[in-house]
Amino acid sequence: MEAEVIQMLDVRDARLNSLRRELARLIAAAVPEEGRRETAVPGLMLVRRVRPTAPMPVCYEPGLALVAQGRKELELPVRTLSYDASRFLITSLDLPVLSRVVEASPERPYLCMLLRLDMQVVRELLALGEIAPARLEDGADAMAVGETTPELLDACCRLVRLLERPQDIPFLSPLLQREIIYRILQSPAGARLRDIATIGSHGHRMARVIDWIRENYMRPVRVEDLARMAAMGLSTFHHHFRALMAMSPLQYVKQVRLQAARELILGGGMDAASAAFAVGYQSPSQFSREYKRYFGVPPSQHLAAVRPAGTAAAPARTRFASVRPDVRLA
């Protein structure tokens, strides 16, 4: 019996290694140079890095990050997460983190696929009532790491392989994405995703608040109004928000504003004062202090990198989606 178990494990490991090599091949072929590529498959981005990166504040949106090669670390206020070819990352809500690639080289680059999750598909699968619920651990926040199984890896390989047959994408991509979400929901790491998608749960009410902040961060924000939106008392709201996001509501709003401001500066060449007002700050000096504290450099240094002296500022853009996660900054 023991010999049979060992043989089964050997077969499983061999299949996992084969699938990892195949996914690495597919990503490397699709992204031959360092960088990231938004693909023809809806919601799918592929990433290639050839060296470790410095920690960078980014915002991860609800999605799957699955590594074929290399390793990445994310720093949250209360813990550090690491994911690699053996462990996938699932994010259930828009969550600011410090992100860095820790294992990558020209010979063995960091290769990763990022897939935005369609919460409507999550709800449709849960409505079938045939997925055994995973236990939501006490203290679990909006991010989780799970074991990359052969079944999940195989589905991801088939999704990325669609890039070799673009004519199949409209027909097979929705089916494969449903399978990937199904595999995630089956795993312990999918427990928070299930909670967020379940209408009426604390997680679902928090998701509504996060969506509102994403769309309205440039407006004045009162925690009392957010608690009312979540149909919770103020202390209960604070407790659940901090448990999910590992920070207070106002800290979250501040980080959303700062990330949006950086996009306006780096992506649009906007000056610091204009960016400050565009994202909801009333004091440019306070904005500059908090920007430097968060990103490590003042806004003027970021501006100098993208806008020659004397050129005009770009018009304001205020869509949070333009600074969404790893999708832009992996």
N, C-alpha and C positions, 0 to 999 in steps of 0.2 A: 504493500500500500504506500509506504513512504517513497519507494522508488517511483511509483506512478505519479505521486504529487510533485516530486522533483522534476520529472519529465514534463509534466504539464506546465510548471513554472518556467522551465527552459524554453518550451515552445512559445509561451506568452512573451517572454523577454525577447526572443528572436523576432517575433512579429512586431513588437514595439520598436525595436531598433531598426527594422526594415522600414516601418512607416515613418519614423523620424527622419531617416535618410531621404525618403521619398519627398516628405514635406520640405526638407531643407533644399532639395534639388529644385522643387517647384518654385519656392520663394526666390532662390538665387537666380533662377532663369528669368523670373518676372521682374526682379530688381537687380540688374547687373552691376550698378554703381551704388555707392553709399547714399542712403536717403530713404524716403518712404514713397509709396506709390498708391494712390487711390485707384482702385481697379474698376473694371466694368461690372463686377459682381456687386450689387447694391449692399452698402454697409461694410464692405471688405477693404481693408488697407493692409499692405505688406511693408515690412520694415527691414532694412539692412544697415548694420553699424559695424565698422571695421576696427574700432578701438573703444575702450571704456570712456564713459562720459562723466562730466562733473554733475553733481546733484542740481536738478532744475525744477523749480515749481511748475507743475502742470495740473490740469484738471481732467480726471478720467470720467468718461460718461458711462452709462450702463452698457456693458459689453464684455466680450471674452478676449483675453490675450493669451495666445497659445504659442509657446516658443519651440522652434525646431532645433535651435542651436544657440548656445550662449546662456547668459543669466542676467537678470535685472533685479534691482532692489527698489522698493518704495518705502519712504519714511513717512509715517503718520505721527501725529502728536504723541500717541501712547504706545506705538509698536512699530517694528520694521517687518515688511513682508519681502520674501524672495521667491521668484518663480523662474523655472528653467524648463528643459525638455521633459522633465518628469512631473512637473506641477503647473497647472494652468491657473490663471487669475480670472476671477469673475467679479465685476463691479455692478452693483445694483442701483446706485444713485450717483449723480454728478458729485465727485469727491476730489477736492484739492489735495495733492500730495507732493513730496519731493521725490523725483524719479531719476534713476541713473542706471546705465548699463555697466555692469561690473565684470563681465566676461565677454570679450570680443577681440579678434585680431584679424589681420588681412587673410591669414591662412584659414581661420575658423571664425567667420563673422557671426555676429549676433543676427539671427534670422527669426522673425516673429510675424504672426498673422493677428490682426485685430478685427473683430467683428462686432459691429453695433447690434444690440439685441432689440428686437421688436417686442415691446411689452404686450401688444395685442396678441401676438402669437403665444407668448407665455400664458396669457389668460385663457386662450382657446384650448391649449393643451391641458391646463389644470382643470378646465370645465369638463373634460372627458372623465375625470374622476378615477383614472386608472394608474396614476403615478403615486406610488407609496410616499407619503410625506416624510422628509428628512427632519430630524429634530433640530430646532434652532437653538444653538448653544447660548447660554447666558452671556451677555456682554458682546455678542457678535455684532459687528458694525457692517457698513455697506460694502466692504471688500472681503473676499475669501479666496483661499488657495485650495485647490483640489487635485487629486491624483489624475494624471493624464492616462486614461485607459485606452486600450487598443480600439475600442468601439468609437470613442470620441475622436481619436486621432485619425482613424480611417474616414470618418465623415468629413473631417476638416481637409484631409488630402483630396477627397473627391470634390469638395467645394472649390479649392484652389485650382484643381486640375481643369475646371470649367474654363479657365483662362486660355487653355489650349484649344478649346472648341467654343468660341464665343456664341455660335448659333444655339448652343444648348442652354445658355445662361437664363433666358426668360422662363424656360420650362422647368429646369432642374434646380436652379438656385433656391426658390422658395421651399422646395421639398427638403433639400439638404440643410437649409437653415433651421427648419422645423426639427429635423433629426438632431442637429447639434444642440438646440435648446432642450429637447427631450433628454438627451444624455446628461446635460448639466443639471436639470431638475431631478434626475435620478440620484445624483451624487449628494453627499452631505454639504458640499460647498453651495449647492443650489437652494438651501433652506431660506436664506435671506431673500433671494430672488422671488421665491414663492410667496414670502410674507409681503413683499412690496407689491406684488401683483394681485394680492387678495383684497378685493374691495371691502372697506370697513376696518381692516387691520390697522394697527398703529403704524406699521411700515408704509402702507398705502397712503395714509393721511399725511405722513411725513413727505412722501414723494410728491404730493400735491403742493405742499409748501415749497419744496425745492424747485419744482417747475415754476411756481410764481416768482421766486427770487431770481431765477435765471432770466425771466422775461422782464422783470421790473427792478433790477438791482440799482438802476440809476435814480430811482425815486427814494424819498425818505422812507425808512423801514423802522417800524415799531414792533418789538417782540410781542407785545400784547396783541397786535393785529394778526401776527403769524400764529399765535396760540389759538386765537378765535377761529382762524381759517382751518386749523387742525381739529377743532372742536375739543380742545383740551384746556384744563386749567394751566396757569402760567408755570407753576413748578413742575407739573407733569410733562408739559411740553418741553421745558428745559432738559429734563431728565432723558426723555426719549430722543430728542435731537442730539444731545451730546453722546448718547450711547451709539447712535447710528453714524454720526459724522466725526466723532472724536474731537469736537470743538463746539463752542457756543454758537448760537444763531448769528450774533453780530460778528464774531470772528469769521464765520463762513461768508457773510455778506461782504466783509472787507476783502477777503481773498478773491471772491468773484470779481469785485470791482477792480482790484489790482491786476488780475489776469486780463480782464477786458481792456484796461488802460494800456497794458504792455502791447496788446495786439494793435491798438490804435496807433501806438508809437512806432513799433517795429513794422507793422503791416501797412500803415498809412502815412507815416512820417509826421504825425501830429505832435505839436509841442506839448510840454508837460502841463501847462496851465489849462490848455484846451481839453486835453485828455482827462485831467482831474475833474473838470466841470461836467464833461460828457458822461462820466461813470458815476456821478453823484456826490463827489467831494465838494464842500463849500470853501475849503481852504487849500490853495495850491501848496503852501509850505508844509502843511500836515501831510498832504498827499506825497510830496517828495520825500519826507522823512520815512513814511510807512513803505513807500516803494523801495527805497534803498534797503530798509530793514528786511524786506521780504525777498527781493531779488539779488541783494548783495552789491548793486551798483545804482547810482542815481538815474532818474529818467533821462537826464541830459546825455548820459553816456550811451544809452540805447539809441537815443535820437541821433547822436553824432554818427553812429554806425550805419544809419540808413538814409540820412538826409543831408546833402551838402549844405554848408552855411549859406544863408540868404534865400533858400527856397521856401515857398509858401507851405503852410500846414495843409494837410489833407482834410476833407470833410469828415465829420464824425460818423462812426458806425457804432451801433449800440447792440448788435445782436450777439448774445452770449455764445451762440452756436459757432461763431467765428473763432472762438478761443477754446473750443471743446477739446478734450483730452489728448491723450496719446494719439488720437486720430490725427492731430497736427504735430505733436511734439515728441513722439516716441523716439 
